[in-house]
Amino acid sequence: MTDNIKFIFKVLIKVPVMIVALYLVFNAFAFGLTYFKLLGLSYVVMQTAVENNYIPPLELETLSSYLDDIADTGVITEAAIVVEDVNDASIKPATERRQYGSPVTVGVSANYKFIMPLTPKEQLVNPGEGFEGMDKSKSFSGYADDATLESRRQAIEDRKNNINMIYTVPGLKYYPDLN
Amino acid sequence: MSIKTIFKVLLGTIVILVVLSLTVEIFNISTTGLQINQISRLAGKQACELFAQETYKQYDDGGNMGGTVNMYDIYDANGNMYVPGKFYDSMSPYDIYNEIYNSLEFRQWLNNGEIIKGNWYNLNLMKKAVNEPHSLYIELKDDGSNIAEYTEASMARMLRETMMTPLNIGVPYLDKKLVNKMFMWNLTQLMSNCKGDSILLDEDTGNRYVAFRGFKVFADSAYITDLEYKTFDLDNPSERLNFHSITNIDPDKIEYEYDKNLEDTLGISQEERNKVCLVGVKYAIPITYEGITPIKQVFNYVWNKEVEGMNDGAGRDIYRQWNEHIENLESGGLGGNLGGPTDGVLPVPGKLIYYVIR
C-alpha cells in the first residue's frame, strides 16, 4: 500500500470520527448551558416554595414565563415547572397553600434533545438488515425514504432524557389563618 | 502493540479518569457549596421569622396554644429520632412567654450596650417589669402626686400581662436556644428533601449526617454561634450610611409622622423610632466532603496497596485514607462573617440579618 492510499484511508476514517466528535462537543456545550439555566431556575422555584409554602399563582406565572424564554432554544422540549409529586400522593400540589413544615414538591422538568446524526444502518429501510454485498447471510431492502429518516431522527430526539430537578422541601412560612 | 504502548495506554487511562473525577468533584463542590450556603441562610432566616411570629400566643379550641409549637420529629434512615420537632418546653403560652422573657439571656440582652443605646420607652418599661416586678403594683395617691410613677408602673404591668415582647414594639430580640432549635429543624428538612432516607450514620465517627450531593452535613450539630445586635441612630450621618449599606434601606425614605400628643403625655420623643436595631445571626454547620465519584475509593485503595518489602522491608505501618476532616461552615451575621477566624469553609458566606422597622 503506497503512502498516498494510506493517507486517503486515514482521512476517510477521520471524517466520521470528527463529525461525531463535533456533535458531542456541540451537545456538551448546549446541554451544559441549558442545564445551568434550568438549575438556576429550579433553585428559585424551590426558594419560592420554601418562603411561601406553595407557589402562588402570580409567582407561578412569572416563573413559567421565564422558563418559556429558556426553553425557546430548540434543544429542549416539554419544559415545565413541576408542582406535583407523582411518587407521593400524600403531598398536595404545590399550587395549594399549606401550613409551616408541610412538605411541598417543586422543581423544573425538561426534555433535552440530543442532536446526533443517524448511523448508516439507521438509514436503511430495515435497520436490522446488513448492507448489500457485505454479508450474504443478511438481506438488503434498500435505503429508507426521507419521511422515514425524519421520523427516526425525531424518535431519537424524543428519547426520554429528561432533566428533572425536583426538590421536596418544607414550607417555612407560618400562616395564622391555617390550622 | 509493544509493552511500552500498553503501559502508556494504562497510565493515560488512569490519568484521564483521575483528572475527570477531580474535575467533576471541583465542579460539584463549587455548585453545591453555594447551594448549601444559600439553603442554610434560608433556614436561618425562616427560623427568625417563625420565632418573631410568636405562634405560641395563638390558642386552639381547647384553650391550649396552637400555631407551630410542636412540629413533627425528624427520623433518620434507621428510624431513630434525629432532630426533635418540639421547639418549646412548655405547653402554656404564658409559661413560654415567661421562659423567654424572664430568662437570664433576656436580662443580659436588656443590659446590652446596643440596646441601651436605643433608649426605647416601652422597652425601658419592659426592663422595669423584669427587674423590679414589685414596683409594678402601686396605688395612685389622692393628690395625684405620683401620677407619672403610677402611669409608668401600670403600663409596665400591662405590657407584662398582655405578653408584649420587644418584637411587638419593633426591637428584634431572638432567643438563641429557640431559634437554634428552629434553625436545626429547618436545615434538616431542607437538606434531606423532607425524607429520612438521606439521614445516615457515619460508621467511622458514629455521628449521623444528612447526605447532600457528596457533602455530609451534620445538621443536628448546627448552631447559632452569635446574635450580633447593633443599633443605628439614623440622625447620625455616618450611622445612616452604615445602616444603608447593611440593609439596603434608604433612611431618607423612612418617614415618621410627628405625634405631639405622645411627647406631651408620656414624654416619648418621636425620634426614638430613628433608632433602629438590627440583629445579625451568625451560625456554624459542621460539614465534610465525601465526593460523588469513586475517586475517594481509588485514593484509599492506592494509598494502602504499597507492596510489603519494597520500603526496605518495613512494609505498611500507617493506614492512610481520604481526609474527611469535619469543618464548620460559618456564615451569617451583619457582615457575612467576613474577617472571622476562618471565613467558613465554603465560598461566599452571606449576611443574615433580622430587623423590624416600625
Interface residues (C-beta under 8 A of the other chain):
Chain A: L39 Y43 Q47 V50 E51 Q99 Y100 G101 P103 Y167 T168 V169 P170 L172 K173 Y174 P176 N179
Chain B: T31 Q35 Q38 L42 A43 Q46 E49 L50 Q53 T55 Q58 G66 G67 T68 M71 Y72 G85 W185 N186 Q189 L190 N193 C194 K195
